[in-house]
């Protein structure tokens, strides 16, 4: 067989020489092929599939035959057993090898079409007064899943099938100019050659495309893996009797066809990063485009290995701002963060609201819900610092902007994920007890962000921009803790008395006085709890009081007087300051 580049191409029968052919993608009988075609938006009847075969546009991979006498005899005596023998399933490599030894496997490209009318026979079933017949096939045609990639390319040929009523024995045919038919036939031959090459390379490289390695048929998957490791890199190229340029050009053509038909367009890069198992849920042209890209990626994965072994030249790189012929491949080209940011889908938060402890971690998100503020983590993420003196530098380093140079904008930096801002709200104690101490702490965090970005610590323009990313504040002007800023002494005392674990009964008046003293002394409410209880339990007892307070204020339109509302308004404003997509960070001269 001659490929579209003039190189000699193997027959599909030669694939039976390879030890693991069809181990990754099972072969398809004609009805299965038509069902898969339907998923790709191409509806074909059995007759129409035969028309494309007769016209040599879509030629199956194999024709498989078997002795029909046992089936015929079984149907004539035992309907159940006969039906089992009459059924066909897509053959595995082991079955094909066994059938070939008895002359039961044929290459449809080098023989005449055997029409369905000659392959389907019937036999009268026993035990019925009136004649009842069962049909069986003496041979079936088998397709490779790679041949599905031809369907979107020959849509016009399928549309040109003459479907007008005709005599029962008069076959359908493709009605078009001979030059058109010749072109479709040539294209069909080219894609069949690519399907054969794809089937040969499939045991070695298809698992790289779908991140799964399987073994259909008999054998041990460990032996398959060992074989893959032992095969010399140039073995398949020599076996196929091709060169690396054929792989490159074939992949390019497949990707061009994928770009032409793919309705997802720019979204295809995001789809490529999804779990390959999810590609099966695509339908229509989007699924057909994935077929084309998977076959192209199989070729290019092999080409990459040839390049690494210095047996092929590196694929041409069109540059950062130009679009190249291999941009549509499934291999990862850009960080996922960059793609998600471009589509406004990044899970990275716009703002991290850092609170001091478990009380705030429970009550602040609840306040967001009551006030109608988006609680999705990609907008405002509320984080527990577990105390004002905890080291938060790792948090700032992890969420520091990730940037790449952007030559189009005077070599400034482009953030490849949303720029996250930080609003830290602490009680005025420990290392943040005074305004001066709080500003010092804030600068430490800003410096940690700068160190996470190469060159930022020596660029004054960048440092000024990064300085605005971090803000530190307290709950109110009186610098009270969260509990004292939001609850009266009596409300706190009431919640404390609901916490189990006190050794002696406590009176509300006594507990209220102790809370008042704690407020005056700027003490920690944790000291008023039973030894077995935690601040988290106190927070749960304060929650109903907190919710009632907020809802009452909403009804009176006085919620702005509650400190948490003021802080959350500020958080929302900061979170919306930068766009969800691309952000540029200026660099100094």
Number of C-alpha atoms within 10 A of each C-alpha: 15 12 19 18 12 11 14 14 20 19 18 23 16 13 18 17 12 13 14 26 23 25 21 19 18 18 22 22 21 19 15 16 19 19 16 19 22 14 18 22 16 18 14 16 12 11 15 19 20 24 22 23 21 19 18 22 26 26 24 25 24 22 20 21 19 16 11 15 10 13 22 22 12 18 26 17 14 14 15 11 12 20 16 12 16 19 11 13 11 17 18 18 22 17 12 18 17 12 17 16 9 11 12 17 21 19 18 20 20 9 9 11 17 16 14 16 9 10 13 13 15 13 16 16 19 15 12 9 6 9 10 12 14 16 14 20 19 18 20 20 24 23 22 23 21 22 25 22 28 24 20 22 20 19 12 13 20 21 11 15 16 15 14 6 8 9 6 6 7 8 15 18 17 19 15 14 10 10 9 13 18 15 15 22 21 16 20 25 22 21 25 28 23 27 24 23 26 25 25 26 22 24 25 23 22 24 14 16 20 15 11 11 17 13 18 17 15 11 11 10 14 10 10 19 13 10 15 15 11 9 11 10 17 15 10 18 20 10 14 19 12 19 16 20 13 19 20 21 16 22 26 23 15 27 25 18 19 28 20 14 16 18 15 14 13 12 12 20 20 14 17 19 14 11 11 16 10 9 16 12 10 15 17 17 21 22 23 28 27 25 23 25 27 27 30 28 27 25 26 25 21 22 26 19 14 18 15 13 12 10 15 16 15 13 14 9 12 12 8 10 9 8 11 14 17 22 18 23 24 25 18 11 11 10 11 16 17 22 20 19 21 16 14 15 16 20 15 21 23 27 27 25 25 21 24 21 19 21 21 23 20 17 19 21 18 17 21 17 11 13 16 9 16 13 15 10 14 19 21 28 17 21 17 15 21 15 15 20 14 10 11 15 14 12 15 21 18 12 19 23 24 18 19 15 14 16 12 9 11 10 13 17 19 20 21 24 30 30 27 22 27 25 23 22 21 26 22 21 19 11 14 21 15 13 14 11 14 20 14 13 15 18 15 14 23 24 18 19 27 23 15 17 15 12 12 20 18 12 15 13 15 19 20 13 13 21 16 11 19 19 19 18 19 23 23 18 9 10 19 18 22 23 20 21 18 19 15 14 20 16 18 23 24 19 20 27 21 14 18 12 13 16 8 6 8 12 11 16 12 11 19 20 14 16 24 19 13 17 17 9 9 15 15 14 18 14 11 17 19 15 11 9 15 15 16 16 17 21 22 18 18 23 17 12 16 20 15 11 15 21 16 13 15 14 9 9 11 13 18 14 10 16 17 22 19 14 21 20 16 12 21 16 12 19 24 14 12 15 13 23 19 17 18 16 20 18 17 12 6
